[in-house]
Amino acid sequence: MRRGFLYLVAIMDWHTRKVLSWRISNTLEADFCVEALTEAIHKFGPPEIMNTDQGSQFTSFAWTDRLRRSAVRISMDGKGRFLDNIFIERLWRTLKYECVYLHAWETGSETKAAIRKWMSFYNHQRPHSALGGQPPALVYWQRNDINQPDQQVQRVA
C-alpha cells in the first residue's frame, strides 16, 4: 500500500511449495494467522510438523493451542536462523518482486485482491525451478494422489 502497513501470513507445504492458505491483516494480532492455519488444516488435513519463526503470533497461546489440538509437532527457528524458514522467505521475496513492488494500492481491499490473484497464479501457473518447471499445485495434487489412495479403496481393503 502506498500508506500504512499490512501483514501477510501463508501456510505452505514445504515439499511442493504450494500455498495452502493465507491471510492479510492490518494488525499484528494472532487471529489472522490462526484463521489461515485453521483453513489449511480443514482443507488439507493437519501437517506432521509446523515450522515458523518465533514471532509473537506463532508463540501465542491461540496458535500453539490450535496446533496441539490437531496433534501437530511444533518447530520454531532458532534466533537468526533464516535458513530454517527459507521456503517461506523465498515466497515473500518472489511475491514482493513480482507483485507488491510493482503497485501502489490505495486500500487494503485492493491489496488483498491483487495478492489473491498472484497467489492463484503462483500455485496454479507459475513454473517452479525446484519442481522441474511445474507449478506447486500440480505437484501437490500428483504427490497426494500417489501417497493417499482414494478413501473408497481404503474402506474396501
Helices and strands as residue ranges (DSSP letters): E 7-12, E 19-25, H 31-44, E 49-52, H 56-59, H 61-69, E 73-76, G 82-85, H 86-98, G 100-102, H 108-124, G 129-131, H 136-147, H 151-156
